[in-house]
Amino acid sequence: MPSRILPAVVGWHVRLGELAGRLFVLHLVWVLGVLAGAVVLGAGPATLAMSAVIRRGLMNDLLEERGLRAVQRPGLWKEFWTVLRREFWHAQAIALAVGAGWVLLGVDRALLMAGVGSATPWLSGLVVVLSVLWAAASLVVWVVAAHFDESLRRVARLVVVLGLSRPVSSGGALLVAAAWLWLWTAYPGLVPVFGLALPARCVSWIYWRSGVLPLPEEAVPYEEDRGPWPVGAGGLTPVM
């Protein structure tokens, strides 16, 4: 029995180390992407590009588990910068919407710190709950935008639909968001190490494992060799 357990434990540690290393490298590339856009213009495209890289890795893992293959498997560096350039303005629109929500919550928090009477504790609690909900939405929106080639309005609608139709996955995203906010305040030293890459990967894993995200129709069994197909699932268009 120990002879079977030891290789499994070693293999688990190796995979965990590889994942941590990949997330750290992805975070560094994300920082370069943010800086390339002078922070303000780089945050959105870099985050969408990071989500696309995470999506590709999780999707390929799932395809391999099912004995399928994807036609295109670009490397981390190439896919990151390709998506950043291609989706630059689309990502800006998403980042503007996400940022507007955080600004509004920040203004509410500042007003509550000044005090609004006896209702201050209740309103403060409401702002905390809304912050966790918005943090979860801020993570899920990039997962959706990286997988579907859709407009901002439809991406927002998909985020709401996913939140309501997949309560277990939504609960997992909320837990990740709450843990992420807590780590940022309790252990700020972890932020420079993994940044957004760790929570983004966790939320992406939750939704990919839930089966809610359709696989591309170009994914075929390894033994088959058919050409590329038109892509589409339920009226939605996954990004290839």
C-alpha positions, 0 to 999 in steps of 0.5 A: 500500500505505501508503495502505491501511495508514495508515487501518488503523493509525489505526483500530486506535489509535482503537479501542484508545484507546476501549477504554482509556477505557471500561475506565478509566471502568468502573474508576471506576464499580466503585470507586463501587460498592465504596464504596457498599457500604462496601468489604466489602459492595460489592466482590462486587456491584460486581465482578459488575456490572462483569463484566456490563457487560464481557459486554454489550460483548463479546456485542454486538460478537460479535452485530454481527460475525455480523449479529445484534442483541440486543433490549436494550442498556443503557448502562454506568452503567444496567446497572452499578447495575441488576445491582449491586442485583439480584444483591447477595446472589448476588454476596455469596455468590460474594465470600465463597467467593473471599475464603475461598480467598484468606484460606486462601492468605494463612494458608499463606503466613504459616506458610511465612514462619515456616519449616517445615523443609526442605520450605519451598521446595517448599511455597512453590512449591506456594502460588505455583502455587495462588495463580495457579490461584485467581487465574484461578478468581477471574476466571473465576467472575465471567464465568460468574456474569455470563452464567448465572443459576445458583446458586453451586454450579452456577456453581462447577461450570461454572468447573471444567468450563470449566477442564477442557474448554477447556485453551487458554482456561484457559491464557489465563486462567492467563496473565492471572492470572499477569500480573495478580499480577505487575503488582500487585507490580511496577507498583502504579501501574497498579492505580488506573488499571484495577484489575480491569477490565483482567484481567476484560476479558481473561478475558471476551474469551478465553472469548467468543472461544472460543465456549463461552458461548452467545449469547442466543436473542433474538439474531436477524438484523437483517432479521428482527423477531421477538418475544422468546423463552424463553432457555436453552442446554443446561439453562443460562439466560444472563442477558439 
